[in-house]
Amino acid sequence: MQNLSLTQIERAIKRSEPEDQRRLLVRLPRLVGLDIGTLALLKLAGPSFEFWNNEQDSIYDRI
């Protein structure tokens, strides 16, 4: 199998259809080795960061 660079992988994802991108997003935690417990903790912690969704901090959204 061919080894792809990160840039090549990113380009392939950008060129993919939205449905394929969504399927990749679902599979990605398993592909990078995140166990179900870690994934559950990340989902649980997500709402704790909602305070950053505000107009004053929007400048940092593009970093």
C-alpha positions, -999 to 999 in steps of 0.1 A, spaced: 0 0 0 12 35 -8 22 58 21 4 91 17 16 123 32 -7 142 56 -11 169 29 -23 143 4 -48 129 29 -61 164 36 -66 171 -1 -84 138 -6 -107 146 23 -114 181 9 -122 166 -26 -145 139 -11 -183 141 -12 -199 154 20 -214 120 28 -180 104 26 -166 131 49 -193 124 74 -186 86 73 -149 94 78 -158 116 108 -177 87 124 -148 63 118 -120 86 127 -119 81 165 -114 43 159 -88 49 132 -66 70 154 -69 47 183 -94 65 206 -111 40 229 -148 43 236 -142 56 271 -120 85 259 -145 94 232 -173 94 258 -153 117 280 -146 141 251 -183 142 242 -192 148 279 -167 176 282 -178 194 250 -206 215 265 -181 229 291 -165 249 263 -197 266 250 -187 299 267 -162 303 240 -189 306 214 -193 343 216 -188 373 193 -157 386 213 -138 354 208 -149 347 172 -116 362 159 -99 330 173 -122 306 153 -100 308 122 -67 300 140 
